[in-house]
Amino acid sequence: MGYGKWILGGAAVAVGGVGCFFAAPLIAAAAGGAGLLGAASTGTAIGTLSGAALTNASLAACGGGALAAGGGGMAAGTTVIAAGGAAISGAATVGGAATVEKIKKDS
């Protein structure tokens, strides 16, 4: 086992995390629009919102709720989504590199 796949995995974590950080509003809004996040701090179902209200409520829900309600708010929601993207990117890259290494070894 070389260090190459771990370096590649580290790079994927960085790129995946940054990519998901910038895509967090879209990801959260998609989840909220699909009805996966429940209700906003106002009691309104997130799935019935649109535009900036949908994005903001969805990010806050991903972050544990609105700041006023004791949650982490939109910033925490963005962090949660970015961290999830980084973890998935890194795991997929290291797993893929290990698979390719195994295939090469068996060939």
N, C-alpha and C positions, 0 to 999 in steps of 0.2 A: 504494500500500500504506500503510494507516494503522497507527497504533500500537495500535489497539483490539484486534486479534487477538493481539498479543504480550502485552498486559496480561491479556487473557482466558486466554491460554496459561499465563502466570505464576500466575494464580489457580488454574488447573486443576492445575498442578504442586503447589502448596501443598495443595490439597484432596485430590488423589490420593495424595500422599505421606502425609498425616496419616491418611487413610482406610485405606491399606494398612498403616500402622504398627499401627493398632489391630486390623486384620484379619489381621495376619501369622501369629498362632498358628493361625487357621482355615485360611489358605492353605497354610501349611507342613504342617499335619496332613492336609489333603486330598491334597497331593502325596505325603506319606509313606505314607498309607493306600492310595494307588493303586499303591504299589510303585515310585515314580519316584526314590527317594532312596537306595536300596541298604541298607547296614547301619549300625547305630548303632556308637558307639565300643566297645560291649561285644561286638560281633560278631553281635548279634541282628538279623535282617532287620527294618527299620523297619516294613514292611507288616504284620508280625505283632503289633506293639505296639498298645496302645489307651490312651485317656485321656491323662493328663498325660505318661506315658512317650512316647507317640506324638508329642505336641506338642513336647516338649522335644528329643527326638532329631531330629525333622524340622527344627526351627529351627536346631539345632546343625549338621546336615548342610548346610543352606542357607548357613550361616556358615563353611563350610570345615572343619567337624569340631569335636569337643569341645575345650574349652580345655586339658584334660589331654593331649590328643593333638597339641597345637600349632596347633589351628584357632582360629577367632574365636568359637566358641561360639554360644549362643542370641542374645546381643545383636547379634552380627554378622549372624546369619541374619535377625533382625528388620530390621536396617538394609538388607540386600540386598533384601528383599521391598518395603520402603517406598520405596527408591530406584527399583526397577523400576516400581512403581505410579505414582510421580511422573512418571517419564519417559514411560510409556505415556499417562497422562492428558494431559500437556502436548502430546505429539505429536498425539494424536487431536484435541484441541481446536483447536490451530493449523491442522492439516490440514482440519478441518471448517470453520473460519472462512474459510480460503482458498477452499475449495470453494464456500461460500455467496457469497463475494465475487465469484467467477468467474461463478457462475450469474446473480447480479444484473447483472453487467456485460454478459453476453451476452443478457440478456432485453430 
